[in-house]
Amino acid sequence: MTNQLVAKAAFAGGCFWCMVKPFKEWDGIIDVVSGYMGGHVENPTYEDVKKGDSGHLEVVEITFDPAVFPYEKLLDIFWQQIDPTDADGQFHDRGYSYSTAIFYYSDEHRKIAEHSKANLAASGRFNKPIVTPIRPAETFYRAEEYHQDYYIKEKEHYAEDRARSGRDEFIEQHWS
């Protein structure tokens, strides 16, 4: 067994179902878990978060080996999955719990995230301001088991939901 150095990252990008797959299948990614972060209720349920009663965002928490998959690359993938100019949710998922955020676990990651956000803003890729906040990580609550790897467990429903969302068209328009 190797002594592997691991790190964590957490991203809110709207519906967490759509945020797992882009990160999941890379060398150096150890785990991607759907959950909730940033609210005021302990042990929130999906219903609490979806209703907006808990103050949490839907997030994915990623455990990774930074020697194989650097944090900068995680940020690149994150930006390419979201509309960073929309503060009111993502695509057809509306409301605070579906808004975007980068949650950092270290001051180094905060600085890297701020630099990445500034570079994206300066790129001219979007004609509106980048509104995705960069916040310190808080307690992560793992979502219910049926949400984990939803794109694998419920392939048809996932594909239908994603197709209706407008996410893929946005990604195509801004990143292809």
Beta strands, then each sheet from edge to edge (+ up, - down):
strand 1: 7-13
strand 2: 29-37
strand 3: 57-64
strand 4: 89-90
strand 5: 93-94
strand 6: 100-104
strand 7: 134-136
strand 8: 141-142
sheet 1: 7+ 6+ 1- 3+ 2- 8+
sheet 2: 4+ 5-
end
